[in-house]
């Protein structure tokens, strides 16, 4: 699914909110712009220029108002310089 930044309501009434934030190795709080009745499903994707390590996102404290996100480097996987 491709979603442009902003708040969108699908035909079935589902609300989808997409945006960006800066994250690092410490948890960063992200507040939703929408008002959700229950905690929504949160998906995160990393976009970085780092070439020697593989990173993943970690999410916690997902509520109907906010969530927390951080980047975490993989302990064992490194990207080959030739890639």
N, C-alpha and C positions, 0 to 999 in steps of 0.2 A: 504494500500500500504506500502510495506517495501522498504526502499531505503537506500543503504549503503552510507556512507559519500563520498562526491565527486560530480562531475558534470557528468550528464548522459543525453544523447539524446535519446528519445523514437523513435519508428518506424515512428510516425507521425511528427517528427521534434520538438516536445515539449522538452524543456530543463528543467531538474529537477536538483536542487542543494540542497545538504543536508550537514549539519554540526552541530557543537555544539558550544556553547558559555556559559560563566558564567554570571549569572544575579542575581540581588538582588532587593531591594526595590526602586532603582533609575533606570531610563532609561539608557540602555547601547546601544550604536550604533553598528550595525553589518553591515559590508560592504560585498556585494556579491563578489564572485570570478568571476562569469559570467558577461557578458555584456548583459543586457536585454534591448530591444527596449522600452518596456513599464513597468510599475510597475507590478511585478508578484504577484501571490497569495502567501501569507506567512502563513505557519502553524507552530505553536509552541507547544511543549509538555514539561512538567516539569518532571524532575527526581530528587528527593530529599530524604533525610533521616529524615526530620522533621516528628514527629509522633503525635503531639498534635494539629496541625492546618492543614487546607486544603488550598492549594495555587492554583492560576491560573496565566496564563500569560496575560499580556497586551501588545499590539503592537500599535505603532503609527508611523507617518512620513514614511510610506512605499513609496519608490520611485523606479525608475529603477536602482538605485545604492546602496541603503541601506535601513535599517529600524531600529527602536528602539524597545527594548523589556525590560520588567521588570517583576518581580514576585510580586504578590499581595496576601496577606493573606485574606481569607474570613472573614467577620466580624461576621458571625453568626454560621458557621458550624465548629465543632471540631470533630476530629476522636476519637472514643472510644479507650481507652488504651487496651481493650481486643482484638481489631482487629489485 
